[in-house]
């Protein structure tokens, strides 16, 4: 039920079908292309239950929903007849932004298959090590191509996703990907004899697991299809257009684009290796520290041509090691927040997000739901990531298989046996957990509403120590000026704050004595140990109820402790009787103090929340 409710609220928040052009999703985000993003209130969107954050990137309005995004997507698509086909964004982007958008957008749908294949490859590292599987068995051989298939046939899968991105006929694009991977062509590459087509020489290159060649080719097919669509007569289009598009695209792919794309990928990898060789410790330190910000923009998939080739022959020395430090740090920061937070909902959200990052390497829930939101945990994770990255750069940690780095996927750093590389990776994982946890705990978190924050401060003359007034009831805190009673809103009775109650028990906001209790029980006066005089007025004009729906638990002259129940009120009945239930909380001797400082509108989540500081 939660998926339907959240999906409906998101649907309404973005303006419904009239404002939605397309909707898709990736691992953690609902990706919307809207006609007008400006009509969406980001803060209202973030307030929806289940929404961890929003991101506006490359013309998309992205709603971060975490690991359950597929369920939210299914519920969302039932609300209207939405297209998943891309449309051209009205947002102008530079060349780099377009490149990142294309690679990220095309790679995102492939993530489940790549993760599955990557984890199978990790199993093939672990099982022989523990003696559970022989490398000479047929099971090992079959599982090997299970793990290899998503990577080897990546050009075919990318052909499909890229065709949606560029508006190319999907099956024609897939067919071109098939040409580049055909077994007969692969045999020609292996043989090494010169090959040509129509007299044009074909560069013998293997395109299995490649990314750039097929993306360039499908982009070109957009113009090839458009050209022949214009010149071929309608009566012959169904017959001729597929023929000429597939023929010309296949030739261009093998003769021109494939080799260029391969050389580009090799050049990019060579550049990374050069940087790693010259200043590996600095490169890894920076990459590990900045990885959360890179993930925020979706740019981590722009590095796909580098880390997807990870293998014992060509290990990844930069991206996957950096993701190990960063992913573990995000998880540890979220776990620390879960243990330190006082808000029960935040505890649950942070715990789930932390487990997701630590065990699955999926960091978006932790990033958007916890660390980015509260900032200090993000700083802790970035500092830890930088230090662990420097260590990896110095020790030369390498990844030998593609899997999103996590505690479970640590065997991706094993190359045939337990060696120094794997031990160093384990050291990084442990150090990242400990260091991030300690830093997060030390930095603390600034919860939107915490049990130690106040919305009003009162400071005595000659003292810099503010006196706290805790929340006497759970509920929404509003400025005193918004109370619908001039005696309070004009502050003639003193400075203060007001709460719209959500529970029926009024408790003592500090240690002190009950100085006054009205016979009608609708108001109570308290005096703190520091001499602060506070009036808690329950409702507006509720004196007319003459005590009905109110029950006092203390008497005038009683000594009370903070959090001790004072009154119980049937607020539902009070409201049904036509009375405003807002509770003004006023320091009646405000003139005795330097200042009474209210915070911005917020919510008192617990009785220990301070709603006033008296200075």
ROVOMAR-299256 format. One line per field, with one value per residue (C-alpha): chain; x, y, z; residue in three letters. Coordinates in steps of 0.001 Angstrom, whole numbers. Layout:
BEGIN
chain [A, ...];
u [X, ...];
v [Y, ...];
w [Z, ...];
res [ALA, ...];
***
This chain:
BEGIN
chain [A, A, A, A, A, A, A, A, A, A, A, A, A, A, A, A, A, A, A, A, A, A, A, A, A, A, A, A, A, A, A, A, A, A, A, A, A, A, A, A, A, A, A, A, A, A, A, A, A, A, A, A, A, A, A, A, A, A, A, A, A, A, A, A, A, A, A, A, A, A, A, A, A, A, A, A, A, A, A, A, A, A, A, A, A, A, A, A, A, A, A, A, A, A, A, A, A, A, A, A, A, A, A, A, A, A, A, A, A, A, A, A, A, A, A, A, A, A, A, A, A, A, A, A, A, A, A, A, A, A, A, A, A, A, A, A, A, A, A, A, A, A, A, A, A, A, A, A, A, A, A, A, A, A, A, A, A, A, A, A, A, A, A, A, A, A, A, A, A, A, A, A, A, A, A, A, A, A, A, A, A, A, A, A, A, A, A, A, A, A, A, A, A, A, A, A, A, A, A, A, A, A, A, A, A, A, A, A, A, A, A, A, A, A, A, A, A, A, A, A, A, A, A, A, A, A, A, A, A, A, A, A, A, A, A, A, A, A, A, A, A, A, A, A, A, A, A, A, A, A, A, A, A, A, A, A, A, A, A, A, A, A, A, A, A, A, A, A, A, A, A, A, A, A, A, A, A, A, A, A, A, A, A, A, A, A, A, A, A, A, A, A, A, A, A, A, A, A, A, A, A, A, A, A, A, A, A, A, A, A, A, A, A, A, A, A, A, A, A, A, A, A, A, A, A, A, A, A, A, A, A, A, A, A, A, A, A, A, A, A, A, A, A, A, A, A, A, A, A, A, A, A, A, A, A, A, A, A, A, A, A, A, A, A, A, A, A, A, A, A, A, A, A, A, A, A, A, A, A, A, A, A, A, A, A, A, A, A, A, A, A, A, A, A, A, A, A, A, A, A, A, A, A, A, A, A, A, A, A, A, A, A, A, A, A, A, A, A, A, A, A, A, A, A, A, A, A, A, A, A, A, A, A, A, A, A, A, A, A, A, A, A, A, A, A, A, A, A, A, A, A, A, A, A, A, A, A, A, A, A, A, A, A, A, A, A, A, A, A, A, A, A, A, A, A, A, A, A, A, A, A, A, A, A, A, A, A, A, A, A, A, A, A, A, A, A, A, A, A, A, A, A, A, A, A, A, A, A, A, A, A, A, A, A, A, A, A, A, A, A, A, A, A, A, A, A, A, A, A, A, A, A, A, A, A, A, A, A, A, A, A, A, A, A, A, A, A, A, A, A, A, A, A, A, A, A, A, A, A, A, A, A, A, A, A, A, A, A, A, A, A, A, A, A, A, A, A, A, A, A, A, A, A, A, A, A, A, A, A, A, A, A, A, A, A, A, A, A, A, A, A, A, A, A, A, A, A, A, A, A, A, A, A, A, A];
u [0, 2891, 4056, 675, 339, 3845, 3500, 226, 1745, 4729, 2347, 361, 3500, 4904, 1616, 66, -130, -364, 3208, 4816, 6468, 8314, 9065, 11776, 13810, 17290, 18547, 17436, 15800, 12522, 13571, 10985, 11130, 8635, 7228, 7839, 10131, 9550, 6041, 7392, 8107, 11267, 10641, 7140, 8541, 11191, 8511, 6690, 7111, 9667, 11332, 14996, 15805, 15524, 18044, 17715, 20185, 20395, 16769, 15499, 13671, 15026, 13234, 15498, 13511, 16174, 16310, 12511, 12312, 10994, 7910, 7319, 7757, 5145, 2702, 3456, 2907, -579, -1594, -1372, -344, 3246, 5898, 9334, 10628, 13013, 12166, 14575, 15130, 14646, 17608, 20758, 23805, 27432, 29341, 30630, 27171, 25735, 28443, 27877, 24119, 24368, 26741, 24911, 21464, 22439, 24343, 21770, 19274, 22117, 23086, 21018, 22524, 26046, 25661, 24379, 27227, 29785, 28663, 28781, 32395, 33043, 31571, 33932, 36792, 35529, 34190, 37462, 39375, 37224, 37232, 33533, 34049, 36766, 38054, 38183, 34520, 31809, 29856, 32727, 32926, 29195, 29095, 32009, 29985, 27011, 29196, 30789, 27591, 26320, 29732, 30560, 27172, 27145, 27315, 24016, 22345, 23773, 22526, 18998, 19261, 21093, 18435, 15867, 18105, 18676, 15331, 16733, 14773, 15746, 16098, 18209, 20587, 20652, 21439, 24453, 25649, 25238, 27366, 30199, 30026, 29240, 31193, 32496, 33909, 35402, 37079, 38509, 39926, 41503, 42991, 44500, 44335, 43487, 39720, 37900, 34373, 33723, 37452, 37454, 39853, 38344, 40355, 40384, 39304, 37283, 34192, 33061, 32506, 33147, 31105, 32193, 32050, 28390, 27331, 28987, 27479, 23910, 24260, 25285, 22375, 20041, 21193, 21474, 17856, 16676, 18473, 17017, 13625, 13570, 14754, 13114, 9573, 6841, 5801, 9302, 10191, 9304, 11483, 14406, 14984, 15936, 18172, 20196, 20332, 21639, 24067, 25533, 25602, 27360, 30031, 30614, 30739, 33467, 35472, 35392, 33514, 34527, 38262, 37928, 35848, 38270, 41235, 39351, 38656, 42259, 43433, 41177, 42421, 46028, 45464, 44120, 47050, 49467, 47862, 47933, 51618, 52623, 50537, 48476, 48106, 46773, 44491, 42925, 42665, 40797, 38621, 37654, 36847, 34832, 33021, 29820, 29631, 30334, 27517, 25207, 25662, 25460, 28947, 30238, 28778, 30705, 33777, 32263, 34800, 37504, 36152, 34070, 37255, 38468, 40020, 43189, 44795, 43739, 42856, 41179, 43511, 41351, 37552, 36591, 39173, 37927, 34343, 35363, 36523, 33611, 30842, 31971, 32307, 28746, 27477, 29470, 28328, 24695, 25092, 26669, 23768, 21330, 23001, 23396, 20048, 17179, 14405, 13037, 12235, 15743, 17197, 15298, 16067, 19764, 20084, 18529, 20604, 23789, 23197, 22469, 25769, 27878, 26520, 25316, 27375, 24207, 24946, 22129, 19829, 22642, 23798, 20436, 18566, 21237, 24727, 23966, 20890, 22781, 26095, 28482, 28245, 29055, 32148, 33186, 32761, 34725, 37621, 37729, 37509, 40440, 42676, 41794, 42278, 45777, 46580, 45298, 47307, 50493, 49926, 48606, 45243, 43659, 40258, 40239, 36500, 33614, 31226, 29991, 32458, 31015, 31829, 30190, 32090, 35554, 36722, 36830, 40237, 41547, 43715, 44048, 44739, 44837, 47634, 48722, 46244, 43237, 44604, 45078, 41526, 40257, 42334, 40724, 37237, 37899, 39617, 36827, 34218, 36083, 37347, 34041, 32061, 34335, 34364, 30587, 30108, 32566, 31117, 27584, 24433, 22149, 18765, 15950, 14393, 16566, 16041, 18773, 17792, 15609, 13295, 13421, 16366, 16198, 19436, 19829, 21603, 25277, 25050, 25875, 24204, 20763, 17897, 16069, 12326, 11574, 8559, 5584, 3825, 4644, 3491, 4200, 5956, 4784, 5685, 3665, 2570, 492, -1704, -5275, -5463, -4092, -3161, -547, 240, 948, 3265, 1797, 1938, 5577, 7818, 7334, 6314, 3251, 2693, -120, -408, -339, -725, -2945, -362, 1178, 4456, 6755, 9225, 11822, 12505, 10527, 7267, 3618, 2969, -595, -3243, -6467, -9671, -10712, -7392, -6905, -3766, -904, 1846, 5301, 8391, 11778, 14639, 16300, 13267, 11737, 7950, 6189, 2553, 1265, -2148, -3941, -6108, -7797, -10956, -10951, -11760, -15357, -15241, -14985, -12597, -14458, -12042, -9176, -7629, -4920, -2218, -549, -1610, -434, 2788, 3911, 7550, 7913, 10718, 11214, 9059, 6654, 2988, 990, -2295, -4156, -6455, -8870, -7828, -10106, -13100, -11859, -11497, -14880, -16378, -15133, -12058, -8558, -6163, -2956, -860, 895, 3978, 4939, 7733, 5621, 8636, 10504, 11638, 13813, 16007, 18223, 16343, 13871, 14893, 12544, 13808, 12227, 9066, 9808, 8347, 8699, 9244, 9716, 9092, 12818, 12861, 13655, 11217, 12627, 16018, 15810, 18913];
v [0, 2362, 2207, 3272, 6108, 7460, 7111, 9026, 11838, 12082, 12069, 14953, 16830, 16891, 18107, 14863, 13568, 17079, 17793, 14358, 13511, 10299, 8199, 5562, 4342, 3113, 1334, 3972, 6834, 7524, 9534, 11948, 14291, 17062, 19758, 22309, 21494, 24914, 24025, 21295, 22291, 20395, 20758, 19334, 16465, 15711, 15690, 12764, 9516, 7321, 10144, 10491, 13452, 14971, 15727, 17824, 16594, 16619, 17629, 14935, 15411, 12518, 11351, 9238, 6353, 3778, 49, -274, 2058, -673, -1120, 2629, 2753, 36, 1846, 5152, 3843, 2651, 6261, 7196, 6145, 7340, 6831, 5473, 6699, 9646, 13098, 15889, 17993, 21718, 22197, 23280, 21199, 21447, 18652, 17136, 17114, 15470, 12799, 12025, 12005, 9538, 7088, 7240, 7008, 4024, 2202, 2561, -34, -2561, -2382, -5389, -7678, -6387, -6779, -10323, -11284, -9567, -11418, -14753, -13951, -13172, -16563, -18219, -16631, -17634, -21162, -22695, -20992, -22667, -26015, -25916, -26012, -27366, -25130, -28175, -29075, -28503, -26492, -24034, -23825, -23198, -20633, -18876, -18016, -17174, -14485, -13416, -13151, -9767, -8238, -9912, -9094, -5591, -4008, -5727, -4538, -1052, -1017, -1390, 1237, 3656, 3196, 4443, 7342, 8410, 7398, 4621, 1499, -810, -4102, -2573, -1210, -4606, -6263, -3992, -4949, -8583, -7991, -6682, -9788, -12453, -15697, -15750, -12243, -13212, -16164, -13804, -11618, -14651, -15853, -12439, -12675, -9470, -8959, -6477, -5661, -4049, -3424, -1531, -2926, -4051, -3536, -6793, -5896, -7674, -5743, -7996, -5926, -2680, 448, 3363, 1790, 785, 4080, 6033, 3706, 3969, 7730, 7702, 5401, 8186, 10218, 7214, 6259, 9832, 10179, 7044, 7775, 10973, 9597, 6151, 6230, 5236, 2257, 726, 1901, -1271, -3353, -1131, 939, -1940, -3365, -235, 917, -2439, -2826, 679, 696, -2690, -1553, 1731, -102, -2532, -244, 3086, 3461, 193, 797, 4470, 3596, 864, 3204, 5850, 3347, 2184, 5803, 6553, 3504, 4423, 7933, 6536, 4127, 7010, 9125, 6130, 5545, 9193, 10076, 7043, 7987, 11444, 10199, 7521, 9849, 12469, 9929, 8205, 11513, 12872, 9640, 10613, 13829, 11893, 9474, 12439, 13616, 10105, 10549, 7313, 5411, 7656, 5737, 2472, 2035, 1885, -303, -2732, -4234, -5248, -8716, -10470, -9370, -5727, -4869, -1605, 462, 3562, 3526, 282, 695, 4257, 2987, 444, 3157, 5471, 2848, 1399, 4928, 5800, 2665, 3263, 6889, 5833, 3167, 5761, 8127, 5297, 4672, 8348, 9712, 10112, 10245, 6702, 7156, 8443, 5476, 3051, 4875, 5198, 1558, 257, 2641, 1657, -2061, -1447, 378, -2034, -5285, -4368, -1286, 683, 4056, 6291, 5573, 6454, 9428, 11066, 9847, 10422, 11791, 14510, 15547, 16041, 17116, 16297, 12523, 13256, 15209, 12293, 9815, 12021, 12472, 8744, 8044, 10350, 8741, 5202, 6171, 7458, 4159, 2202, 4376, 3768, 6, -407, -2039, -3447, -4933, -8034, -8332, -5956, -5919, -2901, -2827, -3811, -6155, -9040, -8295, -8050, -11209, -9100, -8012, -11608, -12712, -16478, -16620, -14686, -12198, -8720, -7047, -8720, -8140, -4455, -4247, -5802, -3298, -472, -1845, -2149, 1231, 2902, 1504, 2433, 5828, 6958, 5749, 7566, 10783, 10740, 10147, 12937, 15442, 14631, 15178, 18156, 16515, 18682, 18132, 16622, 16052, 18545, 21396, 24282, 26573, 29221, 30395, 32587, 34071, 35789, 39128, 38517, 34889, 33280, 30004, 29724, 28119, 25426, 25052, 21509, 20586, 20017, 18045, 16466, 18434, 21122, 24217, 27560, 31211, 32878, 35503, 32868, 32160, 33333, 35343, 38867, 38415, 35931, 36949, 40549, 39187, 41477, 38512, 37769, 36104, 32490, 29871, 27725, 24043, 22366, 19171, 15612, 13800, 14215, 14484, 17788, 17359, 19626, 21455, 21894, 21227, 23588, 24117, 24510, 28170, 28296, 25875, 27350, 25715, 25096, 23214, 24822, 26679, 26026, 28310, 26988, 28525, 27047, 26610, 29595, 31810, 31616, 31993, 30051, 29889, 26868, 27787, 24747, 25899, 29186, 30153, 26682, 28348, 28126, 24324, 24748, 21826, 19420, 17086, 18194, 16227, 17652, 15366, 17925, 20662, 24187, 24116, 20706, 20226, 18738, 17259, 17745, 15254, 14676, 14562, 17648, 17406, 15073, 16558, 14928, 17132, 15338, 16232, 19803, 20211, 18643, 21175, 23919, 25134, 25804, 23338, 25347, 25629, 28988, 28679, 32076, 33338, 35804, 37456, 37909, 41394, 39804, 38197, 39434, 37605, 34864, 33330, 31091, 28888, 28572, 26524, 22897, 19813, 18690, 14970, 14070, 15492, 16076, 18518, 22000, 24557, 27618, 28919, 31660, 33862];
w [0, 768, -2844, -4203, -1713, -2289, -6068, -5991, -3919, -6293, -9260, -7777, -6731, -10284, -11760, -12969, -16524, -17959, -16888, -17389, -20698, -19859, -16795, -16305, -13358, -12507, -9396, -6885, -8810, -10538, -13596, -14980, -17920, -17218, -19417, -16688, -13754, -12220, -11089, -8776, -5185, -4207, -481, -789, -2828, -200, 2503, 858, 2781, 1029, -908, 80, -2121, -5563, -8279, -11434, -13985, -17785, -18217, -15836, -12565, -10496, -7350, -5127, -3638, -2753, -3420, -3734, -6723, -9039, -6839, -6748, -10539, -11108, -8855, -10585, -14110, -13130, -12562, -16249, -19710, -19611, -22234, -21386, -24736, -24420, -25617, -26346, -23272, -23560, -21198, -23001, -22110, -23054, -24791, -21556, -19963, -23059, -23012, -19333, -19863, -22756, -21046, -17717, -19289, -21440, -18691, -15903, -17246, -17548, -13889, -12656, -15305, -14676, -10920, -11363, -13666, -11468, -8358, -10207, -11091, -7424, -6475, -8953, -7031, -3588, -4137, -5417, -2580, 72, -1758, -2616, -6383, -8646, -11411, -13712, -13212, -15809, -13222, -13008, -16795, -17188, -14378, -16059, -19114, -16868, -15315, -18590, -20649, -19368, -20030, -23328, -24835, -23421, -26902, -27779, -24580, -25006, -28581, -27236, -24491, -26789, -29470, -26963, -26073, -29696, -31180, -33406, -34383, -31480, -33335, -36079, -33437, -31703, -35037, -35534, -32048, -33094, -36199, -34046, -31811, -34409, -33793, -37380, -37000, -33641, -35386, -38024, -35277, -33637, -36956, -37648, -41452, -43383, -43885, -46085, -47271, -50642, -50784, -47476, -44857, -41561, -38408, -36514, -32987, -30321, -29292, -26446, -23267, -25182, -24519, -26673, -30181, -30020, -28439, -31254, -33848, -32572, -32445, -36102, -36936, -35845, -38857, -41190, -40514, -40882, -44239, -45800, -44307, -46345, -49681, -49856, -51304, -48861, -51001, -50723, -47210, -45295, -47590, -48460, -45339, -42996, -45743, -46447, -42809, -41571, -44479, -44261, -40450, -40325, -42766, -40922, -37588, -38659, -40911, -39069, -35821, -34132, -34428, -33452, -30413, -29423, -29704, -27682, -24920, -24923, -24794, -21838, -19975, -20796, -19443, -16180, -15891, -16521, -13805, -11491, -12187, -11685, -8641, -7700, -4062, -4948, -7733, -5536, -2564, -4584, -6366, -3101, -1415, -4327, -5219, -3308, -5341, -8545, -7700, -7083, -10661, -12101, -13550, -12024, -14979, -17336, -16116, -17366, -20195, -17506, -14743, -16814, -18299, -14836, -15056, -13904, -17191, -16970, -13353, -12407, -10253, -9798, -10031, -8265, -5472, -4944, -4814, -2170, 228, -621, -483, 2831, 4245, 3257, 4955, 8132, 8315, 7995, 10698, 13007, 12370, 13120, 16483, 17395, 16178, 18587, 16030, 15579, 11899, 11164, 13040, 10814, 7569, 8387, 9460, 6237, 4120, 5922, 5417, 1727, 1245, 3293, 1892, -1608, -2471, -3239, -1662, -2909, 90, 2496, 441, -196, 2857, 5476, 4812, 2289, 4226, 7489, 5868, 8735, 8107, 4446, 5489, 7703, 4834, 2424, 4879, 5525, 1788, 1082, 3729, 2655, -989, -284, 1441, -1579, -3953, -1982, -1656, -5233, -4520, -7706, -8606, -10804, -11462, -11905, -8958, -7097, -4172, -802, 2075, 231, -2997, -1392, -3235, -6418, -5101, -5115, -8018, -7777, -4066, -818, -1302, -244, -2599, -965, 2535, 1774, 421, 3671, 5659, 3654, 4327, 8063, 8290, 6348, 8740, 11917, 10789, 9282, 12280, 14730, 12696, 12270, 15980, 16810, 14308, 15400, 13376, 13228, 13122, 11872, 15260, 17966, 21630, 22448, 20145, 21227, 19333, 22040, 24138, 27218, 28601, 31936, 32312, 33011, 31878, 28539, 29516, 27869, 29770, 27836, 27678, 26499, 24421, 26740, 23986, 20653, 17639, 15066, 16377, 14973, 15697, 18431, 15890, 14097, 17135, 16512, 19717, 19984, 23649, 22514, 18935, 19985, 22709, 25355, 27723, 26862, 24318, 23363, 20860, 20111, 19348, 17443, 19551, 18232, 21562, 24592, 27386, 28534, 30437, 32422, 30134, 32897, 36572, 38775, 40614, 39664, 40452, 39151, 37902, 36624, 37967, 34363, 33889, 30474, 31581, 33940, 35244, 36067, 37650, 36812, 39268, 37528, 38157, 34683, 34748, 32006, 30997, 29067, 27674, 26234, 23328, 22530, 24473, 26032, 29391, 28136, 28426, 32214, 32585, 30320, 28430, 30757, 33638, 35915, 37274, 39561, 41963, 42701, 44708, 43445, 42482, 39018, 36946, 33206, 31314, 34214, 33038, 34084, 32202, 29895, 27270, 24844, 21934, 19482, 21631, 22144, 18411, 17756, 20142, 17822, 19696, 18378, 20056, 19556, 22742, 23308, 25548, 26928, 29191, 31192, 32818, 29510, 30568, 33262, 30616, 27802, 25083, 24278, 20966, 18965, 16163, 12746, 12232, 13005, 14637, 18222, 17727, 21382, 24842, 25235, 22328, 23591, 22215, 23984, 25045, 27648, 27616];
res [UNK, UNK, UNK, UNK, UNK, UNK, UNK, UNK, UNK, UNK, UNK, UNK, UNK, UNK, UNK, UNK, UNK, UNK, UNK, UNK, UNK, UNK, UNK, UNK, UNK, UNK, UNK, UNK, UNK, UNK, UNK, UNK, UNK, UNK, UNK, UNK, UNK, UNK, UNK, UNK, UNK, UNK, UNK, UNK, UNK, UNK, UNK, UNK, UNK, UNK, UNK, UNK, UNK, UNK, UNK, UNK, UNK, UNK, UNK, UNK, UNK, UNK, UNK, UNK, UNK, UNK, UNK, UNK, UNK, UNK, UNK, UNK, UNK, UNK, UNK, UNK, UNK, UNK, UNK, UNK, UNK, UNK, UNK, UNK, UNK, UNK, UNK, UNK, UNK, UNK, UNK, UNK, UNK, UNK, UNK, UNK, UNK, UNK, UNK, UNK, UNK, UNK, UNK, UNK, UNK, UNK, UNK, UNK, UNK, UNK, UNK, UNK, UNK, UNK, UNK, UNK, UNK, UNK, UNK, UNK, UNK, UNK, UNK, UNK, UNK, UNK, UNK, UNK, UNK, UNK, UNK, UNK, UNK, UNK, UNK, UNK, UNK, UNK, UNK, UNK, UNK, UNK, UNK, UNK, UNK, UNK, UNK, UNK, UNK, UNK, UNK, UNK, UNK, UNK, UNK, UNK, UNK, UNK, UNK, UNK, UNK, UNK, UNK, UNK, UNK, UNK, UNK, UNK, UNK, UNK, UNK, UNK, UNK, UNK, UNK, UNK, UNK, UNK, UNK, UNK, UNK, UNK, UNK, UNK, UNK, UNK, UNK, UNK, UNK, UNK, UNK, UNK, UNK, UNK, UNK, UNK, UNK, UNK, UNK, UNK, UNK, UNK, UNK, UNK, UNK, UNK, UNK, UNK, UNK, UNK, UNK, UNK, UNK, UNK, UNK, UNK, UNK, UNK, UNK, UNK, UNK, UNK, UNK, UNK, UNK, UNK, UNK, UNK, UNK, UNK, UNK, UNK, UNK, UNK, UNK, UNK, UNK, UNK, UNK, UNK, UNK, UNK, UNK, UNK, UNK, UNK, UNK, UNK, UNK, UNK, UNK, UNK, UNK, UNK, UNK, UNK, UNK, UNK, UNK, UNK, UNK, UNK, UNK, UNK, UNK, UNK, UNK, UNK, UNK, UNK, UNK, UNK, UNK, UNK, UNK, UNK, UNK, UNK, UNK, UNK, UNK, UNK, UNK, UNK, UNK, UNK, UNK, UNK, UNK, UNK, UNK, UNK, UNK, UNK, UNK, UNK, UNK, UNK, UNK, UNK, UNK, UNK, UNK, UNK, UNK, UNK, UNK, UNK, UNK, UNK, UNK, UNK, UNK, UNK, UNK, UNK, UNK, UNK, UNK, UNK, UNK, UNK, UNK, UNK, UNK, UNK, UNK, UNK, UNK, UNK, UNK, UNK, UNK, UNK, UNK, UNK, UNK, UNK, UNK, UNK, UNK, UNK, UNK, UNK, UNK, UNK, UNK, UNK, UNK, UNK, UNK, UNK, UNK, UNK, UNK, UNK, UNK, UNK, UNK, UNK, UNK, UNK, UNK, UNK, UNK, UNK, UNK, UNK, UNK, UNK, UNK, UNK, UNK, UNK, UNK, UNK, UNK, UNK, UNK, UNK, UNK, UNK, UNK, UNK, UNK, UNK, UNK, UNK, UNK, UNK, UNK, UNK, UNK, UNK, UNK, UNK, UNK, UNK, UNK, UNK, UNK, UNK, UNK, UNK, UNK, UNK, UNK, UNK, UNK, UNK, UNK, UNK, UNK, UNK, UNK, UNK, UNK, UNK, UNK, UNK, UNK, UNK, UNK, UNK, UNK, UNK, UNK, UNK, UNK, UNK, UNK, UNK, UNK, UNK, UNK, UNK, UNK, UNK, UNK, UNK, UNK, UNK, UNK, UNK, UNK, UNK, UNK, UNK, UNK, UNK, UNK, UNK, UNK, UNK, UNK, UNK, UNK, UNK, UNK, UNK, UNK, UNK, UNK, UNK, UNK, UNK, UNK, UNK, UNK, UNK, UNK, UNK, UNK, UNK, UNK, UNK, UNK, UNK, UNK, UNK, UNK, UNK, UNK, UNK, UNK, UNK, UNK, UNK, UNK, UNK, UNK, UNK, UNK, UNK, UNK, UNK, UNK, UNK, UNK, UNK, UNK, UNK, UNK, UNK, UNK, UNK, UNK, UNK, UNK, UNK, UNK, UNK, UNK, UNK, UNK, UNK, UNK, UNK, UNK, UNK, UNK, UNK, UNK, UNK, UNK, UNK, UNK, UNK, UNK, UNK, UNK, UNK, UNK, UNK, UNK, UNK, UNK, UNK, UNK, UNK, UNK, UNK, UNK, UNK, UNK, UNK, UNK, UNK, UNK, UNK, UNK, UNK, UNK, UNK, UNK, UNK, UNK, UNK, UNK, UNK, UNK, UNK, UNK, UNK, UNK, UNK, UNK, UNK, UNK, UNK, UNK, UNK, UNK, UNK, UNK, UNK, UNK, UNK, UNK, UNK, UNK, UNK, UNK, UNK, UNK, UNK, UNK, UNK, UNK, UNK, UNK, UNK, UNK, UNK, UNK, UNK, UNK, UNK, UNK, UNK, UNK, UNK, UNK, UNK, UNK, UNK, UNK, UNK, UNK, UNK, UNK, UNK, UNK, UNK, UNK];
***
